Amino acid sequence: MTDKISVNCQAKLSEAITKPRHFWSSGPSRVREVCRLAYLFATDLALDGAIEIIVRPVKSRRTLEQNAKLWAMLADISRQVEWPVNGVMQRLDSEDWKALMTAAARQEVRMASGINGGVVMLGVSTKRMTVAELGDVIECMYVFGAERDVRWSEPKGQMPEQWEAA
């Protein structure tokens, strides 16, 4: 009976693990616990064959300063630029502009069928973007604004160089 349960658990484990697991620590105080959990997970995986373990620094997420700049720029654009929606020129709110700008910066559009028909453009969360990714969005907004004579409430010179280099 015990052998049957053990084989059953291994089969379920190998079925459940279809993609990598990520273990991360926000600082030195949790490294030991995170390594212990990763070790236990890796030990279970190794029963089914070879495994690969990668340790690397986490890419830094967007900063609060970047986020504040993003929303200030979105507000500037929403006050000054009209955009065609359903064939009619209109002012969009900052959320709509954020969806347009993140799609433009990523050169990607995600769309879904609407619940009651039509098409819905899916936005991208800026909260999960890296410093460099949000830097790309901000740079894209500067280019867009320059083409439409947007007057920024903050001058471009205040954008730290590390956003582009990160």
N, C-alpha and C positions, 0 to 999 in steps of 0.2 A: 504494500500500500504506500509506503514512504517513497519508494522509487517512482511510482506512478505520479505522485504529487510533485516530486522534484523535476521529472521530465515535463510535466504539465506547466510548472512555473517557468522553466527554461524556454519552452515554446512560446508562452505568453510574453516573456521578456523580449525575445528576439522579434516577435511580431510588433510589440509596442515601440521598439526603438527603430524608427525609420529615418530619423534625422539627428544630427548632433545635438548634444546638450551643452549648454554654456553655464559655467560656474564662474562667478565674478566676485571680487571683494572690493569694497569701496575704500579700504585702507588696511594697514598692516595688522590691526587688531583682529580681523576676521580671516586672515590668510590660512591659518592652521585649520579652522573649521571647514572652509571652502575646499582646501586640499583633501581633507578627510572624506568629504562627500564625493568629490571627484574620483578619489581612489576607489571608494566602494562601487561607484558606478562603472569605472574602468575594469575593475575586477570581474564584475558580472558580465560585461561585454566580452572580456578576454576568453570566457568559457566558449564562446561561439567562433573565435578566430582572432586574427591580428587586429590591433587597435592602433589609433594614432592619437597622441596627446599634444596639444599646442598650447603654449603659454605665451601671451603677448599683452602689451599694455592696451587698455581700452581707449578707443578714439574718444577724444573729448567732445562732449555734447555742447550745443550752442550755449553761449553765455547769456546772462541776464542783460548785459549791455547790448548785445546783438539783438535780443528780443525786443528791447525798448526801442532801438533804432528801427527795426522792422516795422513795428506798429506805428511809429511816428511817420515813416515813409508811406505806409499804406494809407494813413489818414490824409497825408498831403495829396496822394494820387486820387483818393476817393472824392476830395473836395474840388479837384481841378480838372479831372479827365472824365469824359463821357465815353461809353463803350457800347457797341451794338449787342443787344440781347433780344432774341426773337425778332430781329430785323428793326428794332427801335433803339435809337441812341438814348442812353440814360446814364445817370450816375449810379455807380455800384458802391456797396458798403465795403469796409475794410476786409471782411471775411471773404467776400467774392473776389476782391483783388488778390488776396493771399492765395486763393486757389489758382487763379490765373498765373500769378508770378511764380509759384512753386512748380507748376506744370511747365512754364516756359524755361525756367532754369534747369530743370531736369530733362527737358526736351522729351517729355512723355505726357500723354494724356490717358487717364483711366476713366472709362465711362461704364455705366451700368444702365440696364433697363429700369425705368421708373416703375414703382408699384402699380400705378394706374395708367401706365403707358408713358410714352416719351422717353427721354434720355436724361440721365443725371451724371454730371461730371464729378468724380470723386477726388477730393482734395488729399493733400499729403500733410501729415503732422509735422510741424516745424519743431515741436518739442523733442522729437527723436532724431533730429538732424545733427550732424557734427558741426563743429565750428566752421570747417571749410565749406560744407554744403550750404549752410545758411549765409556764409560769405558770398557764395555764388548767387544766391537768391537776391541779396542786397545789391550786388554788382549788376545783375540783370535789371533790377528796378532803377538803378542809376541810368543805365542805357535807355530804357523805356522812357524814363522821365525826361532825359535830354532830348529825345526825339519829339517830345510833346511839350517842351518848355515848362515843365513842372518846376515850381519854386519850392525848394526844400526848406523845411524849418531848421534842419541841421546841415551845415556844409559838409561836402564829401571828405574833406581833409580830416574829419574826425573819425574816419573808419580805420581802425588799427590794421597795420600790415599783416599781423599774425593771422587775421581771418583768412587772408588769401593764401598764406603759406602753410596753414595747418593741414 
